[in-house]
Amino acid sequence: LHSGVIGQSWLMKGGKAIIPAQQAHEYPKGAALSFWVKLTDPSRAISGLVSWEKGGGVYYQPGKDAFGFGAAPASGEGQDGGLEAEDAKFKGPSLQKGNGGFAGTGYLDFGTKVGEFVEWEVTVDKAGPHTLSFRYASSGNRPLRLSVDGEEDLLSPPLPFAGTKSWTVWRNQVHKLDLKPGKRKIRLTSFSTAGPNLDRLTVTGPGSGKKEVAETLSPEPVMDEEWHLVCLSLEEGRAKLYLDGSLHREFAVDAPPSGRIALDSPGRHPRFYLDELRVYGRPLPVEEIQALLAQKEEAAQ
């Protein structure tokens, strides 16, 4: 447990969803959820924060829409799993976990020696143009050389891996090239005394069934790394989502939710903190939402 808004909070790390001990419920007269959440990386999506077994749940997408209700929309990043850097072959870089926002179990931190490398083995289904998307973070420009099956295009410049503002801000270095079918070895090698932190590689191309990952960061998130109150109220085919006491978004609902409440989503995503989760068998009036919001100031006094 960790410090929360009122007392202690849960730290959600992804993986298997957590279902607290509870009775399964039906909600014929409406339903509501309220909880405090703090995101560790607002630039990345979370497909499920709190969900019912049936009827959907609350998700997060970076950008002006932020929180939503139902099934999370597809995202180019993270939905295909990618190829984690820590699962690749590497020599020189070290496995680290200190900077937040990474996927998987960590990231690879290049050291200060020339010739350090990370090498992924990928299976190419069909020949043709492919896109390599390397997810990374860096405090400044730290270029690396790219080779495929041990061959490097000496006429092409190194991949720049431009600065991402800080070590906790992640973006994608995108490179397009033709690949032959079969197993291919994709290697990044340092040629100076510095390199970025590498998180994962995503490969898209003919027959991959994957969407291309955007070259830049997700749209500027409206959230930050502070505590925020999220309230969801469902009544008569409508779901109203409130953020910090103000109406944030509305959704049409086909049927009321049912079943137990699950915390966290089963996929890989940034960590987030959850505090003061409440479940109601009725809609939540605005006055009660304002009272919940006031708890933060009261606890700080």
Secondary structure, 3 states (H helix, E strand, C coil): CEECCCCEEEEECCCCCECCCCCCEECCCCEEEEEEEEECCCCCCEEEEEEEEECCEEEECCCCCCEEEECCCCCCCCCCCCEEHHHCEEECCEEECCCCCCCCCCEEECCCCCCCEEEEEEEECCCEEEEEEEEEECCCCCCEEEEECCECCCCCCCECCCCCCCCCCCEEEEEEEEECCEEEEEEEECCCCCCCEEEEEEEECCCCCCCCCCCCCCCCCCCCCCCEEEEEEEECCEEEEEECCEEEEEEECCCCCEEEEEECCCCCCCCEEEEEEEEECCCCCHHHHHHHHHHHHHHHC
